[in-house]
Amino acid sequence: MGFEKLKNESDLHIMGTYSRFPVCIVEGNGAVAVSDEGKEYIDFGSGIGVNSLGYCDKDWSGAVAKQAALLQHTSNLYYTKPQVAVAKKIVSKSGLNKVFFCNSGAEANECAVKVARKYAFDKYGAGRNKIITLKNSFHGRTVTTLSATGQDVFHNYFFPFTEGFDYAIANDFQDTVSKLDDSVCAVFLELVQGEGGVVPLDKNYVKELYDYCCDNDILFMVDEVQTGIGRTGTLFCFEQYGILPDVITLAKGLGGGLPIGACVTGHKAADVLTSATHGTTFGANPVCCAAAECVLNKIDSDFLNDIRKKSEYMFSKIKQMPGVSRVRGLGMMMGIELESGDSKSVVSECLNNGLLVLTAKMALRLLPPLNISWDELERGINILGSVLTKLFAWKKV
């Protein structure tokens, strides 16, 4: 089937919820994706941060195939070894206590909302149910996680939204604290606002807010869906902020390409959800858990150190490119502000030249595979540099 026929079939049979690029990806290896026409692309998006080990890592593929041949699914009515193995690793590596497995970041965030509200209900009774998130945040596309998202652009069409959320100004401690009255059960934030433009939060703000929440028994919850699993140079982004949240949520890179999410609770909230208070049919699927265990096994101290080295290299190179006004982010999660603000034309030109990149608001967003080779990284950087030189070098004259 040629590309145009494939596109027509897609338009006919699949809801138009995505504005897709005119490329059909059929295979990949490492950080290189290959189209149906045989063209190679260095992938600096990794499936929006999902392919943490790139395409078809041999260890990952082997773990998935082995588990698929043993047991592809049972249900959470029974115990499985892969589920316990992954939960044990997450708990050990995070310093938290218990895990609920689901299928996506939005589902993990929905679980966190339920944890926070039931924690407060069990301890204080009805009325303490509001959750404070930040303006410019993004927590998912379900009705409740859209309500948690602090961006007006998402608050449309699907009324009525779930009640019980309010939005504070990021990095403004006084504004945030002014909203923390007796009706609030939790604060929920991203330490790097991904869809909001790859904007890291100020460390002093986070620490001060964390201490306030600890002193006032307000759960401090961190959305690590995009920042977690090594993306920012530590296994969890919260490690760089000197805090231990009450709840974190994970997804994206955890499964290395298969759908798995996790809501992880510390000691205060570990036993809040009891039998029948939450559930999932597909969560903790054995094949997805086998994939996640492989990912976690790979991300050791040497792996993380390599991420940080590659991050430093990328930041230093990109800062010097034409048209770049600022590079922000942590680890291999970076946003590039352009002098023109025209990121879409850069994305299109990169695509034409064999590089896949993303956007976040007006910024270019880069989320390369965490184990991208130095050769692949250099190839991608060179393509980006040549594109920016072509589009912006004339402005330097």
C-alpha positions as CSV (number, residue, x, y, z in Angstrom):
1,M,0.0,0.0,0.0
2,G,1.5,3.4,-1.1
3,F,1.6,6.3,1.4
4,E,-1.3,8.2,-0.2
5,K,-3.6,5.2,-0.1
6,L,-2.6,4.6,3.5
7,K,-3.3,8.2,4.4
8,N,-6.7,8.0,2.7
9,E,-7.5,4.8,4.6
10,S,-6.5,6.4,7.8
11,D,-8.6,9.5,7.2
12,L,-11.6,7.2,6.4
13,H,-11.3,4.9,9.4
14,I,-9.5,6.7,12.2
15,M,-10.8,9.7,14.2
16,G,-9.0,12.9,13.3
17,T,-7.6,13.6,16.8
18,Y,-4.0,14.1,15.5
19,S,-2.5,16.3,12.9
20,R,0.0,13.7,11.6
21,F,3.2,14.3,9.7
22,P,3.3,12.9,6.2
23,V,5.5,9.9,7.2
24,C,4.6,6.2,7.8
25,I,7.1,4.6,10.2
26,V,7.5,0.9,9.7
27,E,10.6,-0.1,11.7
28,G,13.4,1.2,13.8
29,N,16.6,0.4,15.5
30,G,18.3,2.4,18.2
31,A,17.4,6.0,17.7
32,V,16.8,5.5,14.0
33,A,13.3,5.2,12.6
34,V,12.6,4.0,9.0
35,S,9.7,5.0,6.8
36,D,7.8,2.8,4.4
37,E,9.8,4.5,1.6
38,G,13.1,3.5,3.3
39,K,14.1,6.9,4.5
40,E,15.9,7.0,7.8
41,Y,15.1,9.5,10.6
42,I,17.1,10.2,13.7
43,D,14.4,10.3,16.4
44,F,14.8,13.1,18.9
45,G,11.2,12.6,20.1
46,S,11.3,8.9,21.1
47,G,7.5,8.5,20.8
48,I,7.0,11.6,23.0
49,G,9.4,10.2,25.6
50,V,8.1,6.7,25.6
51,N,10.9,4.8,23.8
52,S,13.4,5.3,26.6
53,L,15.7,2.5,25.2
54,G,15.1,3.5,21.6
55,Y,13.7,1.2,19.0
56,C,13.8,-2.5,19.5
57,D,16.6,-2.8,22.1
58,K,17.6,-6.4,22.1
59,D,17.3,-7.0,25.8
60,W,13.9,-5.2,25.9
61,S,12.6,-7.1,22.9
62,G,13.9,-10.4,24.4
63,A,12.2,-9.8,27.7
64,V,8.9,-8.9,26.0
65,A,9.0,-11.9,23.7
66,K,9.9,-14.3,26.5
67,Q,7.0,-13.1,28.7
68,A,4.5,-13.0,25.8
69,A,5.3,-16.7,25.2
70,L,4.7,-17.5,28.9
71,L,1.6,-15.4,29.9
72,Q,0.2,-12.4,28.1
73,H,-2.6,-11.6,30.6
74,T,-4.5,-12.9,33.5
75,S,-6.1,-10.2,35.7
76,N,-5.5,-8.5,39.0
77,L,-7.6,-11.2,40.7
78,Y,-4.4,-13.3,40.7
79,Y,-0.7,-12.7,41.5
80,T,1.9,-12.5,38.8
81,K,5.7,-12.5,39.2
82,P,6.4,-9.6,36.7
83,Q,4.1,-7.3,38.6
84,V,5.7,-7.9,41.9
85,A,9.2,-7.6,40.4
86,V,8.6,-4.2,38.9
87,A,6.8,-2.9,42.0
88,K,9.7,-4.0,44.2
89,K,12.2,-2.2,42.0
90,I,10.1,1.0,41.9
91,V,9.7,1.0,45.6
92,S,13.3,0.3,46.3
93,K,14.6,2.9,43.9
94,S,12.1,5.7,44.8
95,G,12.1,5.4,48.6
96,L,8.3,5.2,48.5
97,N,6.1,2.3,49.7
98,K,3.5,0.9,47.4
99,V,2.5,1.0,43.7
100,F,-0.8,0.9,41.7
101,F,-0.2,-0.1,38.1
102,C,-2.4,1.2,35.2
103,N,-1.9,1.8,31.5
104,S,-1.1,5.5,31.0
105,G,0.0,8.8,32.6
106,A,-3.5,10.1,32.7
107,E,-4.7,7.0,34.5
108,A,-1.9,7.3,37.0
109,N,-2.8,10.9,37.6
110,E,-6.5,9.9,38.1
111,C,-5.4,7.4,40.7
112,A,-3.3,10.1,42.5
113,V,-6.4,12.3,42.6
114,K,-8.4,9.5,44.2
115,V,-5.6,8.8,46.7
116,A,-5.4,12.4,47.8
117,R,-9.2,12.8,48.2
118,K,-9.6,9.5,50.1
119,Y,-6.6,10.2,52.3
120,A,-8.2,13.5,53.4
121,F,-11.7,11.9,53.7
122,D,-10.4,9.1,55.9
123,K,-8.6,11.5,58.2
124,Y,-10.7,14.6,58.2
125,G,-14.1,13.7,56.8
126,A,-15.9,15.4,53.9
127,G,-15.0,18.9,52.7
128,R,-11.2,18.6,52.4
129,N,-11.0,17.6,48.7
130,K,-9.5,20.4,46.6
131,I,-6.2,19.9,44.7
132,I,-3.9,22.7,43.8
133,T,-2.1,22.4,40.5
134,L,0.0,25.0,38.7
135,K,-0.9,27.3,35.8
136,N,0.8,26.1,32.6
137,S,0.6,22.5,33.8
138,F,-0.5,19.4,31.9
139,H,-1.8,16.3,33.6
140,G,-3.7,14.4,30.9
141,R,-6.7,14.3,28.6
142,T,-9.4,12.6,30.6
143,V,-12.1,14.8,31.9
144,T,-10.6,14.9,35.4
145,T,-7.0,15.3,34.3
146,L,-8.0,18.1,31.9
147,S,-9.6,19.8,34.9
148,A,-6.3,19.3,36.8
149,T,-4.4,20.9,33.8
150,G,-3.7,24.6,34.4
151,Q,-4.1,25.7,30.8
152,D,-7.2,27.5,29.5
153,V,-6.7,26.2,26.0
154,F,-7.7,22.7,27.2
155,H,-10.7,23.9,29.2
156,N,-13.2,23.8,26.4
157,Y,-15.9,21.7,24.7
158,F,-16.2,18.9,27.3
159,F,-18.2,20.7,30.1
160,P,-18.9,20.1,32.9
161,F,-15.3,19.4,34.1
162,T,-14.6,17.6,37.4
163,E,-14.8,20.0,40.4
164,G,-12.2,20.5,43.0
165,F,-9.1,22.0,41.3
166,D,-7.5,25.4,41.6
167,Y,-4.4,26.8,39.9
168,A,-1.5,28.6,41.4
169,I,1.2,30.6,39.8
170,A,4.4,28.5,39.3
171,N,7.4,29.7,41.3
172,D,5.2,32.2,43.3
173,F,5.2,30.8,46.9
174,Q,2.9,33.4,48.3
175,D,0.3,32.9,45.6
176,T,0.4,29.2,46.0
177,V,0.1,29.3,49.8
178,S,-2.8,31.7,49.6
179,K,-4.8,28.9,48.0
180,L,-3.9,26.3,50.6
181,D,-6.9,26.6,53.0
182,D,-8.7,23.9,54.9
183,S,-10.4,22.6,51.8
184,V,-7.1,21.5,50.2
185,C,-6.0,17.9,50.4
186,A,-3.0,18.0,48.0
187,V,-0.7,19.9,45.8
188,F,0.1,18.3,42.4
189,L,2.8,19.5,40.1
190,E,5.3,18.7,37.4
191,L,8.9,19.6,38.3
192,V,9.5,20.3,34.7
193,Q,6.3,21.5,32.9
194,G,6.6,19.4,29.7
195,E,3.6,20.3,27.5
196,G,3.8,23.8,29.0
197,G,7.1,24.5,27.1
198,V,9.7,22.4,29.0
199,V,9.9,24.8,32.0
200,P,11.7,23.6,35.1
201,L,10.3,24.8,38.5
202,D,12.6,26.8,40.8
203,K,14.2,24.6,43.4
204,N,13.7,27.0,46.3
205,Y,10.0,27.4,45.4
206,V,9.5,23.6,45.4
207,K,11.4,23.0,48.6
208,E,9.6,25.8,50.4
209,L,6.2,24.5,49.2
210,Y,7.1,21.0,50.1
211,D,8.0,21.9,53.7
212,Y,4.8,23.9,54.0
213,C,2.7,20.9,52.8
214,C,4.6,18.6,55.2
215,D,3.9,20.9,58.1
216,N,0.2,21.1,57.3
217,D,-0.6,17.5,56.3
218,I,-1.3,18.4,52.6
219,L,-0.1,15.6,50.3
220,F,2.7,16.7,48.0
221,M,2.2,14.9,44.7
222,V,4.6,15.0,41.7
223,D,3.6,14.1,38.2
224,E,6.7,12.3,36.9
225,V,5.0,10.9,33.8
226,Q,7.4,12.7,31.5
227,T,10.3,13.5,33.8
228,G,10.7,10.1,35.4
229,I,12.7,7.0,34.5
230,G,16.0,8.8,33.9
231,R,14.7,11.5,31.5
232,T,16.1,14.4,33.5
233,G,19.4,12.7,34.4
234,T,18.3,11.1,37.7
235,L,15.9,8.1,37.9
236,F,13.3,10.5,39.3
237,C,13.3,14.2,38.8
238,F,12.3,14.8,42.5
239,E,15.8,13.6,43.5
240,Q,17.3,16.8,42.1
241,Y,14.9,18.9,44.3
242,G,15.9,17.4,47.6
243,I,12.4,16.2,48.4
244,L,10.5,12.9,48.9
245,P,6.9,13.3,47.6
246,D,4.0,11.6,49.2
247,V,2.8,10.4,45.7
248,I,4.4,10.3,42.3
249,T,3.0,9.2,39.0
250,L,4.9,7.4,36.2
251,A,4.3,6.3,32.6
252,K,5.9,7.1,29.2
253,G,9.5,5.8,29.5
254,L,8.7,3.2,32.2
255,G,7.5,0.6,29.6
256,G,10.1,1.4,26.9
257,G,7.3,1.4,24.3
258,L,4.5,-0.7,25.9
259,P,1.6,1.0,27.8
260,I,2.1,1.0,31.6
261,G,1.5,3.7,34.2
262,A,2.1,3.7,37.9
263,C,0.9,5.7,40.9
264,V,3.5,5.3,43.7
265,T,2.6,6.2,47.3
266,G,4.8,7.0,50.3
267,H,4.0,5.9,53.9
268,K,1.3,8.4,54.5
269,A,-0.8,7.3,51.6
270,A,0.4,3.7,51.1
271,D,-2.8,2.0,52.5
272,V,-5.4,4.6,51.4
273,L,-6.8,2.6,48.5
274,T,-8.3,-0.7,49.7
275,S,-10.2,-3.5,48.0
276,A,-12.7,-2.2,45.4
277,T,-11.8,1.5,45.9
278,H,-9.9,1.4,42.6
279,G,-9.1,-1.1,39.8
280,T,-8.1,-1.8,36.3
281,T,-8.4,-4.7,33.8
282,F,-5.2,-4.3,31.9
283,G,-3.0,-2.6,34.6
284,A,0.1,-4.7,35.6
285,N,-0.2,-6.7,32.4
286,P,2.7,-9.3,32.6
287,V,4.2,-8.3,29.2
288,C,4.2,-4.6,30.0
289,C,5.7,-5.4,33.4
290,A,8.4,-7.5,31.8
291,A,9.3,-4.5,29.6
292,A,9.3,-2.1,32.5
293,E,11.6,-4.5,34.6
294,C,14.1,-4.5,31.7
295,V,14.0,-0.7,31.5
296,L,14.6,-0.3,35.2
297,N,17.4,-2.9,35.1
298,K,19.2,-0.9,32.4
299,I,19.1,2.4,34.2
300,D,21.9,2.1,36.6
301,S,24.4,4.8,37.8
302,D,26.6,4.5,34.7
303,F,23.5,4.8,32.4
304,L,22.4,7.9,34.3
305,N,25.9,9.4,34.1
306,D,25.9,8.9,30.4
307,I,22.6,10.7,30.1
308,R,24.0,13.7,31.9
309,K,27.1,13.8,29.7
310,K,25.0,13.7,26.6
311,S,22.7,16.4,28.0
312,E,25.7,18.7,28.6
313,Y,26.9,18.1,25.1
314,M,23.4,18.9,23.6
315,F,22.9,22.0,25.6
316,S,26.3,23.4,24.7
317,K,25.9,22.7,21.0
318,I,22.3,23.9,20.7
319,K,23.0,27.2,22.6
320,Q,25.4,28.2,19.8
321,M,23.0,27.5,16.9
322,P,21.5,30.4,14.8
323,G,18.0,31.4,15.8
324,V,18.2,30.0,19.4
325,S,17.4,32.5,22.1
326,R,17.3,30.1,25.0
327,V,17.6,26.4,25.9
328,R,15.9,25.1,29.0
329,G,15.2,21.8,30.7
330,L,16.9,19.0,32.6
331,G,18.8,16.0,31.3
332,M,17.5,14.8,28.0
333,M,14.3,16.8,28.2
334,M,14.9,20.2,26.7
335,G,13.0,23.0,25.2
336,I,14.5,25.4,22.6
337,E,13.1,28.9,22.4
338,L,13.6,30.4,18.9
339,E,14.1,34.1,18.2
340,S,11.2,33.9,15.7
341,G,9.0,31.7,17.8
342,D,8.2,29.7,14.6
343,S,8.9,26.2,15.8
344,K,6.5,24.5,13.3
345,S,8.6,25.5,10.3
346,V,11.7,24.1,12.0
347,V,9.9,20.8,12.8
348,S,8.9,20.5,9.1
349,E,12.3,21.3,7.8
350,C,13.9,18.8,10.3
351,L,11.5,16.2,9.0
352,N,12.5,16.8,5.4
353,N,16.2,16.4,6.5
354,G,15.8,13.2,8.4
355,L,15.2,14.3,12.0
356,L,12.1,13.9,14.2
357,V,11.6,16.6,16.8
358,L,8.6,17.8,18.8
359,T,7.1,21.1,20.0
360,A,5.8,22.3,23.3
361,K,3.8,25.5,22.9
362,M,6.1,27.8,20.9
363,A,9.3,25.9,21.8
364,L,11.1,23.0,20.1
365,R,11.1,20.0,22.4
366,L,13.7,17.3,22.3
367,L,13.3,13.9,24.1
368,P,15.9,11.6,22.5
369,P,16.1,7.9,23.6
370,L,18.1,7.8,26.8
371,N,20.6,5.3,25.3
372,I,21.0,7.1,22.0
373,S,24.5,6.4,20.7
374,W,27.0,9.2,20.4
375,D,27.0,8.8,16.6
376,E,23.2,9.0,16.4
377,L,23.3,12.0,18.7
378,E,25.9,13.8,16.6
379,R,24.0,13.1,13.4
380,G,20.8,14.5,14.9
381,I,22.6,17.6,16.3
382,N,24.2,18.2,12.9
383,I,20.8,18.1,11.1
384,L,19.3,20.4,13.6
385,G,22.2,22.8,13.3
386,S,22.0,22.8,9.5
387,V,18.3,23.4,9.5
388,L,18.6,26.4,12.0
389,T,21.4,27.8,9.9
390,K,19.3,27.6,6.8
391,L,16.3,29.3,8.4
392,F,18.0,31.8,10.7
393,A,21.6,32.5,9.8
394,W,20.6,35.5,7.7
395,K,19.4,37.2,10.8
396,K,22.9,37.3,12.2
397,V,24.2,39.3,9.3
